[in-house]
Amino acid sequence: MRPLAESIAGWLVDVGVLGKDPSDCALGNEPGYPAGPNFRSAIADPDRDGGFLTLWTNGVEVSAGRLVFHPGAGELGAVSCPRCSPARSS
């Protein structure tokens, strides 16, 4: 893991958004971090039931750098950056 990614992951673990121990809970070759006890503080709708917690692949791989993610099937939908610009569909 790159130093920036390690720093980000460490901070998210410290505040409880991510669990402490990486495991095979994320898609891909790298281990991922499971949801931590305070994961709801980092999501848009904290009142959701957290149903994803029952899934085997419910973790997060922390990456720093350029990365393209495609969900495979279906449309990803609009993507927006709150600091840069309004929603863009491509």
Biopython code that builds the backbone (N, CA, C, O; Angstrom):
import numpy as np
from Bio.PDB.StructureBuilder import StructureBuilder

atoms = [
    (1, "MET", "N", (0.850, -1.170, 0.000)),
    (1, "MET", "CA", (0.000, 0.000, 0.000)),
    (1, "MET", "C", (0.901, 1.241, 0.000)),
    (1, "MET", "O", (1.923, 1.289, 0.685)),
    (2, "ARG", "N", (0.504, 2.211, -0.765)),
    (2, "ARG", "CA", (1.264, 3.457, -0.848)),
    (2, "ARG", "C", (1.143, 4.242, 0.458)),
    (2, "ARG", "O", (0.151, 4.096, 1.170)),
    (3, "PRO", "N", (2.152, 5.083, 0.786)),
    (3, "PRO", "CA", (2.128, 5.821, 2.054)),
    (3, "PRO", "C", (0.858, 6.652, 2.268)),
    (3, "PRO", "O", (0.321, 6.672, 3.376)),
    (4, "LEU", "N", (0.370, 7.336, 1.227)),
    (4, "LEU", "CA", (-0.843, 8.131, 1.395)),
    (4, "LEU", "C", (-2.030, 7.236, 1.724)),
    (4, "LEU", "O", (-2.828, 7.564, 2.602)),
    (5, "ALA", "N", (-2.155, 6.114, 1.031)),
    (5, "ALA", "CA", (-3.254, 5.186, 1.300)),
    (5, "ALA", "C", (-3.155, 4.637, 2.722)),
    (5, "ALA", "O", (-4.170, 4.493, 3.403)),
    (6, "GLU", "N", (-1.947, 4.334, 3.170)),
    (6, "GLU", "CA", (-1.759, 3.852, 4.543)),
    (6, "GLU", "C", (-2.197, 4.900, 5.553)),
    (6, "GLU", "O", (-2.825, 4.578, 6.562)),
    (7, "SER", "N", (-1.864, 6.152, 5.280)),
    (7, "SER", "CA", (-2.244, 7.239, 6.177)),
    (7, "SER", "C", (-3.760, 7.404, 6.232)),
    (7, "SER", "O", (-4.331, 7.575, 7.309)),
    (8, "ILE", "N", (-4.407, 7.353, 5.077)),
    (8, "ILE", "CA", (-5.867, 7.480, 5.009)),
    (8, "ILE", "C", (-6.532, 6.316, 5.733)),
    (8, "ILE", "O", (-7.447, 6.516, 6.532)),
    (9, "ALA", "N", (-6.074, 5.103, 5.453)),
    (9, "ALA", "CA", (-6.648, 3.924, 6.106)),
    (9, "ALA", "C", (-6.469, 4.011, 7.617)),
    (9, "ALA", "O", (-7.391, 3.698, 8.370)),
    (10, "GLY", "N", (-5.292, 4.433, 8.063)),
    (10, "GLY", "CA", (-5.038, 4.563, 9.499)),
    (10, "GLY", "C", (-5.974, 5.553, 10.159)),
    (10, "GLY", "O", (-6.479, 5.309, 11.255)),
    (11, "TRP", "N", (-6.205, 6.682, 9.484)),
    (11, "TRP", "CA", (-7.118, 7.690, 10.027)),
    (11, "TRP", "C", (-8.544, 7.138, 10.103)),
    (11, "TRP", "O", (-9.225, 7.327, 11.111)),
    (12, "LEU", "N", (-9.001, 6.455, 9.041)),
    (12, "LEU", "CA", (-10.354, 5.900, 9.035)),
    (12, "LEU", "C", (-10.519, 4.806, 10.091)),
    (12, "LEU", "O", (-11.599, 4.652, 10.660)),
    (13, "VAL", "N", (-9.462, 4.053, 10.352)),
    (13, "VAL", "CA", (-9.490, 3.062, 11.432)),
    (13, "VAL", "C", (-9.555, 3.791, 12.778)),
    (13, "VAL", "O", (-10.346, 3.420, 13.645)),
    (14, "ASP", "N", (-8.737, 4.813, 12.952)),
    (14, "ASP", "CA", (-8.697, 5.554, 14.222)),
    (14, "ASP", "C", (-10.047, 6.161, 14.593)),
    (14, "ASP", "O", (-10.419, 6.175, 15.766)),
    (15, "VAL", "N", (-10.785, 6.664, 13.592)),
    (15, "VAL", "CA", (-12.093, 7.270, 13.882)),
    (15, "VAL", "C", (-13.226, 6.243, 13.858)),
    (15, "VAL", "O", (-14.387, 6.588, 14.078)),
    (16, "GLY", "N", (-12.885, 4.984, 13.591)),
    (16, "GLY", "CA", (-13.872, 3.910, 13.669)),
    (16, "GLY", "C", (-14.724, 3.707, 12.437)),
    (16, "GLY", "O", (-15.685, 2.938, 12.478)),
    (17, "VAL", "N", (-14.401, 4.379, 11.333)),
    (17, "VAL", "CA", (-15.163, 4.175, 10.092)),
    (17, "VAL", "C", (-14.827, 2.800, 9.506)),
    (17, "VAL", "O", (-15.697, 2.108, 8.979)),
    (18, "LEU", "N", (-13.555, 2.421, 9.606)),
    (18, "LEU", "CA", (-13.112, 1.109, 9.138)),
    (18, "LEU", "C", (-12.677, 0.261, 10.323)),
    (18, "LEU", "O", (-12.235, 0.773, 11.351)),
    (19, "GLY", "N", (-12.817, -1.062, 10.149)),
    (19, "GLY", "CA", (-12.322, -1.986, 11.156)),
    (19, "GLY", "C", (-10.802, -2.034, 11.138)),
    (19, "GLY", "O", (-10.173, -1.615, 10.166)),
    (20, "LYS", "N", (-10.223, -2.536, 12.197)),
    (20, "LYS", "CA", (-8.774, -2.501, 12.384)),
    (20, "LYS", "C", (-8.002, -3.460, 11.483)),
    (20, "LYS", "O", (-6.925, -3.113, 11.000)),
    (21, "ASP", "N", (-8.526, -4.644, 11.251)),
    (21, "ASP", "CA", (-7.768, -5.694, 10.577)),
    (21, "ASP", "C", (-8.232, -5.948, 9.150)),
    (21, "ASP", "O", (-9.365, -6.384, 8.946)),
    (22, "PRO", "N", (-7.373, -5.682, 8.140)),
    (22, "PRO", "CA", (-7.725, -5.991, 6.753)),
    (22, "PRO", "C", (-7.954, -7.497, 6.578)),
    (22, "PRO", "O", (-7.333, -8.315, 7.256)),
    (23, "SER", "N", (-8.849, -7.840, 5.665)),
    (23, "SER", "CA", (-9.155, -9.243, 5.392)),
    (23, "SER", "C", (-9.575, -9.387, 3.933)),
    (23, "SER", "O", (-9.410, -8.459, 3.141)),
    (24, "ASP", "N", (-10.111, -10.539, 3.582)),
    (24, "ASP", "CA", (-10.564, -10.782, 2.208)),
    (24, "ASP", "C", (-12.006, -10.325, 1.998)),
    (24, "ASP", "O", (-12.739, -10.938, 1.222)),
    (25, "CYS", "N", (-12.419, -9.259, 2.678)),
    (25, "CYS", "CA", (-13.804, -8.784, 2.603)),
    (25, "CYS", "C", (-14.067, -7.839, 1.435)),
    (25, "CYS", "O", (-15.201, -7.394, 1.255)),
    (26, "ALA", "N", (-13.046, -7.522, 0.637)),
    (26, "ALA", "CA", (-13.231, -6.611, -0.498)),
    (26, "ALA", "C", (-12.944, -7.345, -1.803)),
    (26, "ALA", "O", (-12.205, -8.329, -1.824)),
    (27, "LEU", "N", (-13.531, -6.861, -2.881)),
    (27, "LEU", "CA", (-13.259, -7.436, -4.197)),
    (27, "LEU", "C", (-11.838, -7.069, -4.615)),
    (27, "LEU", "O", (-11.319, -6.029, -4.211)),
    (28, "GLY", "N", (-11.216, -7.910, -5.412)),
    (28, "GLY", "CA", (-9.874, -7.613, -5.892)),
    (28, "GLY", "C", (-8.832, -8.460, -5.205)),
    (28, "GLY", "O", (-9.143, -9.339, -4.401)),
    (29, "ASN", "N", (-7.578, -8.174, -5.541)),
    (29, "ASN", "CA", (-6.468, -8.966, -5.016)),
    (29, "ASN", "C", (-5.975, -8.488, -3.664)),
    (29, "ASN", "O", (-5.389, -9.263, -2.907)),
    (30, "GLU", "N", (-6.205, -7.226, -3.353)),
    (30, "GLU", "CA", (-5.706, -6.662, -2.106)),
    (30, "GLU", "C", (-6.713, -6.863, -0.984)),
    (30, "GLU", "O", (-7.921, -6.869, -1.224)),
    (31, "PRO", "N", (-6.221, -7.028, 0.247)),
    (31, "PRO", "CA", (-7.149, -7.123, 1.382)),
    (31, "PRO", "C", (-7.906, -5.813, 1.560)),
    (31, "PRO", "O", (-7.422, -4.748, 1.176)),
    (32, "GLY", "N", (-9.075, -5.900, 2.134)),
    (32, "GLY", "CA", (-9.881, -4.716, 2.389)),
    (32, "GLY", "C", (-10.176, -4.579, 3.862)),
    (32, "GLY", "O", (-9.918, -5.489, 4.649)),
    (33, "TYR", "N", (-10.714, -3.442, 4.227)),
    (33, "TYR", "CA", (-11.076, -3.176, 5.612)),
    (33, "TYR", "C", (-12.584, -3.337, 5.772)),
    (33, "TYR", "O", (-13.348, -2.800, 4.970)),
    (34, "PRO", "N", (-13.023, -4.064, 6.792)),
    (34, "PRO", "CA", (-14.461, -4.165, 7.048)),
    (34, "PRO", "C", (-14.993, -2.856, 7.636)),
    (34, "PRO", "O", (-14.224, -1.993, 8.060)),
    (35, "ALA", "N", (-16.295, -2.729, 7.654)),
    (35, "ALA", "CA", (-16.910, -1.552, 8.269)),
    (35, "ALA", "C", (-16.563, -1.522, 9.752)),
    (35, "ALA", "O", (-16.571, -2.555, 10.422)),
    (36, "GLY", "N", (-16.260, -0.341, 10.254)),
    (36, "GLY", "CA", (-15.950, -0.175, 11.667)),
    (36, "GLY", "C", (-17.193, 0.197, 12.459)),
    (36, "GLY", "O", (-18.272, 0.351, 11.886)),
    (37, "PRO", "N", (-17.053, 0.341, 13.754)),
    (37, "PRO", "CA", (-18.212, 0.640, 14.600)),
    (37, "PRO", "C", (-18.870, 1.988, 14.295)),
    (37, "PRO", "O", (-20.042, 2.187, 14.613)),
    (38, "ASN", "N", (-18.132, 2.904, 13.688)),
    (38, "ASN", "CA", (-18.680, 4.234, 13.374)),
    (38, "ASN", "C", (-18.882, 4.445, 11.872)),
    (38, "ASN", "O", (-18.857, 5.586, 11.409)),
    (39, "PHE", "N", (-19.082, 3.368, 11.099)),
    (39, "PHE", "CA", (-19.182, 3.521, 9.641)),
    (39, "PHE", "C", (-20.327, 4.429, 9.231)),
    (39, "PHE", "O", (-20.245, 5.089, 8.195)),
    (40, "ARG", "N", (-21.385, 4.478, 10.014)),
    (40, "ARG", "CA", (-22.540, 5.307, 9.640)),
    (40, "ARG", "C", (-22.202, 6.804, 9.606)),
    (40, "ARG", "O", (-22.903, 7.578, 8.954)),
    (41, "SER", "N", (-21.153, 7.210, 10.292)),
    (41, "SER", "CA", (-20.767, 8.628, 10.280)),
    (41, "SER", "C", (-20.194, 9.056, 8.931)),
    (41, "SER", "O", (-20.032, 10.250, 8.680)),
    (42, "ALA", "N", (-19.888, 8.096, 8.064)),
    (42, "ALA", "CA", (-19.262, 8.405, 6.778)),
    (42, "ALA", "C", (-20.174, 8.163, 5.589)),
    (42, "ALA", "O", (-19.725, 8.247, 4.446)),
    (43, "ILE", "N", (-21.437, 7.866, 5.827)),
    (43, "ILE", "CA", (-22.338, 7.607, 4.702)),
    (43, "ILE", "C", (-23.427, 8.667, 4.636)),
    (43, "ILE", "O", (-23.757, 9.308, 5.634)),
    (44, "ALA", "N", (-23.978, 8.838, 3.436)),
    (44, "ALA", "CA", (-24.958, 9.891, 3.195)),
    (44, "ALA", "C", (-26.255, 9.669, 3.968)),
    (44, "ALA", "O", (-26.876, 10.634, 4.415)),
    (45, "ASP", "N", (-26.674, 8.418, 4.133)),
    (45, "ASP", "CA", (-27.932, 8.122, 4.818)),
    (45, "ASP", "C", (-27.647, 7.205, 6.006)),
    (45, "ASP", "O", (-27.798, 5.989, 5.892)),
    (46, "PRO", "N", (-27.238, 7.766, 7.138)),
    (46, "PRO", "CA", (-26.833, 6.947, 8.269)),
    (46, "PRO", "C", (-27.960, 6.137, 8.901)),
    (46, "PRO", "O", (-27.702, 5.271, 9.737)),
    (47, "ASP", "N", (-29.205, 6.408, 8.512)),
    (47, "ASP", "CA", (-30.322, 5.659, 9.078)),
    (47, "ASP", "C", (-30.601, 4.351, 8.347)),
    (47, "ASP", "O", (-31.471, 3.585, 8.761)),
    (48, "ARG", "N", (-29.870, 4.088, 7.263)),
    (48, "ARG", "CA", (-30.063, 2.820, 6.546)),
    (48, "ARG", "C", (-29.699, 1.677, 7.454)),
    (48, "ARG", "O", (-28.959, 1.860, 8.421)),
    (49, "ASP", "N", (-30.203, 0.507, 7.163)),
    (49, "ASP", "CA", (-30.056, -0.629, 8.077)),
    (49, "ASP", "C", (-28.703, -1.316, 8.044)),
    (49, "ASP", "O", (-28.467, -2.224, 8.841)),
    (50, "GLY", "N", (-27.814, -0.922, 7.162)),
    (50, "GLY", "CA", (-26.506, -1.572, 7.094)),
    (50, "GLY", "C", (-26.606, -2.994, 6.575)),
    (50, "GLY", "O", (-25.797, -3.842, 6.951)),
    (51, "GLY", "N", (-27.584, -3.277, 5.716)),
    (51, "GLY", "CA", (-27.786, -4.620, 5.183)),
    (51, "GLY", "C", (-26.582, -5.193, 4.473)),
    (51, "GLY", "O", (-26.456, -6.412, 4.355)),
    (52, "PHE", "N", (-25.703, -4.344, 4.003)),
    (52, "PHE", "CA", (-24.508, -4.829, 3.317)),
    (52, "PHE", "C", (-23.585, -5.586, 4.266)),
    (52, "PHE", "O", (-22.712, -6.328, 3.814)),
    (53, "LEU", "N", (-23.761, -5.411, 5.548)),
    (53, "LEU", "CA", (-22.895, -6.080, 6.523)),
    (53, "LEU", "C", (-23.025, -7.598, 6.468)),
    (53, "LEU", "O", (-22.135, -8.310, 6.933)),
    (54, "THR", "N", (-24.110, -8.097, 5.913)),
    (54, "THR", "CA", (-24.296, -9.549, 5.810)),
    (54, "THR", "C", (-23.591, -10.135, 4.593)),
    (54, "THR", "O", (-23.499, -11.356, 4.470)),
    (55, "LEU", "N", (-23.094, -9.294, 3.694)),
    (55, "LEU", "CA", (-22.415, -9.755, 2.489)),
    (55, "LEU", "C", (-20.971, -10.129, 2.794)),
    (55, "LEU", "O", (-20.339, -9.528, 3.663)),
    (56, "TRP", "N", (-20.451, -11.116, 2.083)),
    (56, "TRP", "CA", (-19.050, -11.509, 2.260)),
    (56, "TRP", "C", (-18.120, -10.385, 1.809)),
    (56, "TRP", "O", (-17.138, -10.079, 2.485)),
    (57, "THR", "N", (-18.425, -9.781, 0.686)),
    (57, "THR", "CA", (-17.593, -8.692, 0.163)),
    (57, "THR", "C", (-18.215, -7.359, 0.557)),
    (57, "THR", "O", (-18.862, -6.703, -0.259)),
    (58, "ASN", "N", (-18.020, -6.970, 1.788)),
    (58, "ASN", "CA", (-18.600, -5.726, 2.280)),
    (58, "ASN", "C", (-17.534, -4.737, 2.746)),
    (58, "ASN", "O", (-17.834, -3.792, 3.475)),
    (59, "GLY", "N", (-16.291, -4.958, 2.323)),
    (59, "GLY", "CA", (-15.191, -4.125, 2.786)),
    (59, "GLY", "C", (-14.785, -3.050, 1.808)),
    (59, "GLY", "O", (-15.377, -2.892, 0.740)),
    (60, "VAL", "N", (-13.763, -2.314, 2.196)),
    (60, "VAL", "CA", (-13.253, -1.200, 1.420)),
    (60, "VAL", "C", (-11.762, -1.404, 1.180)),
    (60, "VAL", "O", (-11.002, -1.665, 2.113)),
    (61, "GLU", "N", (-11.354, -1.281, -0.074)),
    (61, "GLU", "CA", (-9.928, -1.255, -0.384)),
    (61, "GLU", "C", (-9.525, 0.206, -0.486)),
    (61, "GLU", "O", (-10.102, 0.954, -1.275)),
    (62, "VAL", "N", (-8.555, 0.615, 0.291)),
    (62, "VAL", "CA", (-8.113, 2.011, 0.293)),
    (62, "VAL", "C", (-7.004, 2.165, -0.734)),
    (62, "VAL", "O", (-6.007, 1.444, -0.702)),
    (63, "SER", "N", (-7.189, 3.114, -1.647)),
    (63, "SER", "CA", (-6.235, 3.343, -2.715)),
    (63, "SER", "C", (-5.983, 4.837, -2.845)),
    (63, "SER", "O", (-6.902, 5.643, -2.700)),
    (64, "ALA", "N", (-4.750, 5.200, -3.115)),
    (64, "ALA", "CA", (-4.417, 6.607, -3.362)),
    (64, "ALA", "C", (-3.716, 6.667, -4.708)),
    (64, "ALA", "O", (-2.674, 6.041, -4.902)),
    (65, "GLY", "N", (-4.270, 7.397, -5.607)),
    (65, "GLY", "CA", (-3.725, 7.485, -6.950)),
    (65, "GLY", "C", (-4.854, 7.372, -7.951)),
    (65, "GLY", "O", (-6.029, 7.375, -7.582)),
    (66, "ARG", "N", (-4.502, 7.274, -9.190)),
    (66, "ARG", "CA", (-5.512, 7.176, -10.243)),
    (66, "ARG", "C", (-6.004, 5.747, -10.349)),
    (66, "ARG", "O", (-5.211, 4.806, -10.401)),
    (67, "LEU", "N", (-7.313, 5.591, -10.381)),
    (67, "LEU", "CA", (-7.920, 4.275, -10.423)),
    (67, "LEU", "C", (-9.269, 4.388, -11.112)),
    (67, "LEU", "O", (-10.038, 5.309, -10.837)),
    (68, "VAL", "N", (-9.551, 3.472, -11.988)),
    (68, "VAL", "CA", (-10.853, 3.430, -12.644)),
    (68, "VAL", "C", (-11.614, 2.249, -12.080)),
    (68, "VAL", "O", (-11.117, 1.122, -12.077)),
    (69, "PHE", "N", (-12.815, 2.506, -11.605)),
    (69, "PHE", "CA", (-13.676, 1.445, -11.091)),
    (69, "PHE", "C", (-14.912, 1.381, -11.952)),
    (69, "PHE", "O", (-15.542, 2.403, -12.225)),
    (70, "HIS", "N", (-15.258, 0.191, -12.378)),
    (70, "HIS", "CA", (-16.488, -0.017, -13.136)),
    (70, "HIS", "C", (-17.250, -1.141, -12.466)),
    (70, "HIS", "O", (-16.673, -2.192, -12.188)),
    (71, "PRO", "N", (-18.532, -0.947, -12.200)),
    (71, "PRO", "CA", (-19.286, -1.947, -11.459)),
    (71, "PRO", "C", (-19.572, -3.234, -12.229)),
    (71, "PRO", "O", (-20.127, -4.175, -11.662)),
    (72, "GLY", "N", (-19.208, -3.292, -13.496)),
    (72, "GLY", "CA", (-19.464, -4.510, -14.274)),
    (72, "GLY", "C", (-20.760, -4.407, -15.033)),
    (72, "GLY", "O", (-20.769, -3.922, -16.165)),
    (73, "ALA", "N", (-21.830, -4.836, -14.462)),
    (73, "ALA", "CA", (-23.132, -4.801, -15.125)),
    (73, "ALA", "C", (-23.894, -3.547, -14.714)),
    (73, "ALA", "O", (-23.770, -3.076, -13.583)),
    (74, "GLY", "N", (-24.666, -3.023, -15.626)),
    (74, "GLY", "CA", (-25.506, -1.882, -15.316)),
    (74, "GLY", "C", (-24.767, -0.566, -15.408)),
    (74, "GLY", "O", (-23.572, -0.509, -15.697)),
    (75, "GLU", "N", (-25.510, 0.476, -15.154)),
    (75, "GLU", "CA", (-24.961, 1.823, -15.226)),
    (75, "GLU", "C", (-24.504, 2.284, -13.862)),
    (75, "GLU", "O", (-25.157, 2.010, -12.855)),
    (76, "LEU", "N", (-23.400, 2.971, -13.825)),
    (76, "LEU", "CA", (-22.894, 3.543, -12.588)),
    (76, "LEU", "C", (-23.715, 4.762, -12.190)),
    (76, "LEU", "O", (-23.904, 5.017, -11.001)),
    (77, "GLY", "N", (-24.198, 5.510, -13.159)),
    (77, "GLY", "CA", (-24.956, 6.716, -12.865)),
    (77, "GLY", "C", (-24.055, 7.931, -12.834)),
    (77, "GLY", "O", (-22.880, 7.848, -13.190)),
    (78, "ALA", "N", (-24.591, 9.039, -12.419)),
    (78, "ALA", "CA", (-23.839, 10.287, -12.384)),
    (78, "ALA", "C", (-22.789, 10.247, -11.283)),
    (78, "ALA", "O", (-23.002, 9.670, -10.217)),
    (79, "VAL", "N", (-21.669, 10.864, -11.559)),
    (79, "VAL", "CA", (-20.576, 10.966, -10.597)),
    (79, "VAL", "C", (-20.351, 12.438, -10.336)),
    (79, "VAL", "O", (-20.327, 13.236, -11.273)),
    (80, "SER", "N", (-20.185, 12.812, -9.080)),
    (80, "SER", "CA", (-19.941, 14.217, -8.785)),
    (80, "SER", "C", (-18.857, 14.351, -7.729)),
    (80, "SER", "O", (-18.671, 13.487, -6.873)),
    (81, "CYS", "N", (-18.164, 15.450, -7.824)),
    (81, "CYS", "CA", (-17.145, 15.802, -6.848)),
    (81, "CYS", "C", (-17.635, 17.065, -6.151)),
    (81, "CYS", "O", (-17.821, 18.088, -6.810)),
    (82, "PRO", "N", (-17.848, 17.023, -4.853)),
    (82, "PRO", "CA", (-18.380, 18.202, -4.179)),
    (82, "PRO", "C", (-17.432, 19.396, -4.195)),
    (82, "PRO", "O", (-17.870, 20.525, -3.971)),
    (83, "ARG", "N", (-16.152, 19.177, -4.452)),
    (83, "ARG", "CA", (-15.193, 20.280, -4.474)),
    (83, "ARG", "C", (-14.967, 20.833, -5.872)),
    (83, "ARG", "O", (-14.610, 22.002, -6.024)),
    (84, "CYS", "N", (-15.170, 20.004, -6.902)),
    (84, "CYS", "CA", (-14.755, 20.398, -8.251)),
    (84, "CYS", "C", (-15.869, 20.900, -9.153)),
    (84, "CYS", "O", (-15.763, 21.975, -9.742)),
    (85, "SER", "N", (-16.928, 20.128, -9.259)),
    (85, "SER", "CA", (-17.941, 20.479, -10.247)),
    (85, "SER", "C", (-19.254, 19.759, -9.971)),
    (85, "SER", "O", (-19.316, 18.864, -9.127)),
    (86, "PRO", "N", (-20.306, 20.157, -10.692)),
    (86, "PRO", "CA", (-21.576, 19.445, -10.565)),
    (86, "PRO", "C", (-21.491, 18.042, -11.159)),
    (86, "PRO", "O", (-20.483, 17.679, -11.765)),
    (87, "ALA", "N", (-22.529, 17.274, -10.988)),
    (87, "ALA", "CA", (-22.572, 15.884, -11.457)),
    (87, "ALA", "C", (-22.265, 15.779, -12.948)),
    (87, "ALA", "O", (-22.686, 16.608, -13.754)),
    (88, "ARG", "N", (-21.522, 14.738, -13.282)),
    (88, "ARG", "CA", (-21.206, 14.451, -14.685)),
    (88, "ARG", "C", (-21.590, 13.011, -14.944)),
    (88, "ARG", "O", (-21.385, 12.151, -14.087)),
    (89, "SER", "N", (-22.137, 12.738, -16.096)),
    (89, "SER", "CA", (-22.563, 11.376, -16.405)),
    (89, "SER", "C", (-21.502, 10.570, -17.132)),
    (89, "SER", "O", (-21.714, 9.383, -17.381)),
    (90, "SER", "N", (-20.370, 11.162, -17.483)),
    (90, "SER", "CA", (-19.302, 10.406, -18.130)),
    (90, "SER", "C", (-17.961, 10.969, -17.764)),
    (90, "SER", "O", (-16.934, 10.462, -18.215)),
]
sb = StructureBuilder()
sb.init_structure("model")
sb.init_model(0)
sb.init_chain("A")
sb.init_seg("    ")
for serial, (resi, resn, name, xyz) in enumerate(atoms, 1):
    if name == "N":
        sb.init_residue(resn, " ", resi, " ")
    sb.init_atom(name, np.array(xyz, "f"), 0.0, 1.0, " ", f" {name:<3s}", serial, name[0])
structure = sb.get_structure()
